[in-house]
Amino acid sequence: MDRRSILKTSSAALGGALAAGCASVAADANAPRSPFKVASITLPIAGSAEVFPVRRIYCIGRNYAAHAREMGSDPTREPPFFFQKPTDAVQFVAIGTVADHPYPSLTKNYHYELELVAALKSGGTNIPIDQALQHVYGYAIGLDMTRRDLQRGMGDQKKPWEIGKSFDMSAPIGPIHPVALLGSGGDGQQHITKGRIELKVNGQTKQLADLSYMIWSVAEQISKLSEAFELKAGDIIYSGTPENVGPVVKGDVLLGHIDGLPELSVRIV
């Protein structure tokens, strides 16, 4: 078949597609193409076939007074500070499973930090505290895993300690539970503002506190973050960990509990 015949055949095929209502064929052909695919990061939504797209991961540091003290800080004077993890640090952990969590490279002091995670459905800048929870879509249970020796080493050198926090699979997390489906002990509250937060390692309690012990509430965190960043739908916020963070080794099984959410469990491998 010569070039003229090929062009005629192609034109006829395109005309047939347009007549059949497939006008998007031409538009798709003109769209920019990437040389490779990058997976989008999503989390399952409890009670739904939909998924929650993760845009950014924010974390607050030293948000429980006792933890601030064990990290050498004064919680009565220190304003809140935040850092970020990349979205592909997410490791989804399904309800009722024990997920294998790889012990990362470069560290000999690998720590757990159990945290409540808030997931946003909307955002903005300079959000007032009394309006902040209106932007929360739901909550999840998560772990902010930390290469503590690398974090401290970089801190001692007054360098960014991203390498201690923002590595592959450093953010294990369960499914997002929409606020509309949550209760709080029958008192009518749907936002999780209080309740037990507990982490066990090999069946032994290591972290135990109440969410109400946070220095900066979730609403205050959202408000403070929005002063520095424009928050948007898809952002998730790790809201801080209680005291008694500590190391794990291969073979350890971690079990995280937050009142009102299903437990999260991982095995260090």
N, C-alpha and C positions, 0 to 999 in steps of 0.2 A: 504494500500500500504506500502511495507517495504522500508527500507532505500535504498537498491540497486535499486529498481524500481524508487524511487524519483530521485536518482542521474542520472539514464538513461534518465528520462523524462526531467530533467533540462538541461542535456548536449545536448539533441536533440533540445530543444527550443533555446539554445544559438547558436548552429550550424546553425539553420535556420535563426536566426537574423543576424549572420555574413554573410551568403550567400546573404541575402537581402540588404547588405550594411550598417548594423547597428553596425559597429565595435566599436562605441563609448560606447556601452552598458557596455563592460568589463572595459573600462577606467573609466567611471563614477562610477562603483561599487567600484573601488579602490581609488577614490578621498577622501581626508579627509572630514569629515562631522562635522558640528557644531551642538551643542545641541539646538540652537535656531537661528532665523533669525534676521538680523539687516537690516533695510531698507536703501537703498542708497538714498542720497539726490540729487535731480535734480530740475532744473528749466526749464519751457517751453521756447522755442526759438521762438520769434515772426516771423511769416511768414513761419514756418517750422513745420513738424511733429516730428522733433528731439527734444531732451532735452539736457540741459547743465548740466553735472555732477559737483557738487560742491566738491572740494577737501579741500580747506582751506578758511577761512574768515579772512582777514586782515583788520584792521581799523587804520586810522591815527588820532592822537589827535590834537586838537587846530590848525587847518589848515586854518582858516580865522582870520585875525588880530583882528577884533573886538570881535570875540568869544574868542580868546586867552586872550584878556584883561578882558572880563567879567568873565573868569575863574581864574583870578589872575596871568596871565603869561605875559611875555614880548616877543611879536612876533618878535622883531627885533634881538633877541639874541638866541632864543631857537631853537636847531636843531630839525628835525622831530622825533617823536617817534610813535611807533606802538603797538597795542595789537591785540589779536585774540578773536574771538567768535567760539564756536563749530559749526560744519556744521548743526547740528540739531536745532540750534537756528533760522533757516530759517522759516519764515511764508510767503508762497507764496500768493500774492494778485492779483487776476485776473483783467484784464482791465475792467473798467465799473462797478465794484462791490465795495461794502463797506464791508470789512471783519471784523468780530468780533475779537477784540484783547483783550485778558484777562489781567486785571490789576493784576500784579504779587504779590506774597506773600512777606512779610517782609519789605515792603516799604510804606512810607507815603509821598513820594516826587518823583513821577514818571515823567520823562522828555522825550520829543520828541527831535530828532535830524535828520533833513532831509538831505540826502546825495546822490550824484552821485556815482554809483557803476560801477567799471570797471571789466570786466570778461576776464580772460586770456585764450588764445588758446595754448600758449607755454610759455617757461620761460628760466631759466638759472641762473647763478651767475654773479655778477659784470657786469650787463647789462649797456652799455653806454646810456646816456639820449637820444641821437639822434637816438637810435635804439629801445627804450623802447616801443613806441606805435605799433611797428610791432608785438608785442606779444598780443595785445588786440583783443579779438574776438568781443566784443560788450559791450554795456552799459545798465544799468538798473537804476531805481529810488528805493531808499531804505530808511528805517528808522533805526537809531541806537538808540533803546529805552534803557533808562538808569534808574536804581534805584539810583538816585542822592544821597540820604541820605546815602545809603550803600557805594557808591563810595567814598564820602567825608569822611565818618567815618573811612574807612579802610586807606585812604590816611593820615588822621590825625595821625593814629597809625603807619604810615610808613610800612603798610602791603599791599600785592597785593590787588587791588580792582576789581578782576575778578568777584566777587559776584555782583557788581554793573552793570556789562556790559554783562556777558556771561551766561545768564539764558535762560530758555525755551522761544521760540518765541520772542526773543529780536531783531530779524533781519527781520522785514517785508520787502518784496521786490517784485517788479513786474517782468514781463518776461524779458529775455535777448534780446536786439535788436542788431543784428549783424551790425558791422561797414559798411559792404557792402550795407546795406539797409538804412543807415542814411545819411542825408544831414545836412547842417548847414546854413539855411537861404538863400540857393541858391548861396552861395559863393564857392561851390565846396569842402568844408571841410567835411570829413566824421566823424572825431573824434570830440567828444563833448568837447570843450575847453572853451566855453563862453556861455552866455545866462542866463536868469532869473532862479533862484532857489527860490521857495516860499512855505511856509507852512502856511495853514490856520487852525485855530481851531474854530469850530462852525461858519464858514464863516468869521472870523476876522483874518487878516494877522498878523502872529506872527514873522515869519522869512522871510526876503527878501534881496537878494543879487544877485551878478553875479558870475558865476563860475570862471570868470577870476580873482576874488579876492583871489583865493587860494594862500596861501603862497608858497606851494610846489605843482606844477602841477602834473597831473596823471603820466606823463612821469618821472618826478623827483621822485615821490613816488615809482614807479616800480624800478627805478635805485637804490634808497636807500635801499629798501626792499631786493633787490637781493644781497646786500653786506652782509646781515645777514642771509638770507635764500636762498635755491635753489628754485626759483619760478617754478611752473609747470602748465601745462594745467589744468583747473578746479579751479584755485585760483580766488577768487573775492576780490576786494579791495574797502572798503567804504572810500571815499576820503575826508571826513571831512564835518563839518556842519557850517553854518553861525551863526552870533550872535542871541541873543534873544531866546535861549533855555528856556524851562519853563515847568511847571507841567501840568498834565492832571488828570481828575477824571473820574469815570465811567459815561458813557453817552456822553462824548465828541466825536465829529467826526473830524478826522484829514484829511486834503486834501493836498497832496503834488504835486507840479508842478515843472518840469524841462523842459525848452525849448527843443523840439525835441523828447520828450518821452511822452507816455500816463501818465495821472495822476494816483496817488496811493491814496487810501482812506481806513481808518480803523475807526471802532467805538470801544471805550474803554468799555469793559463789565466786 
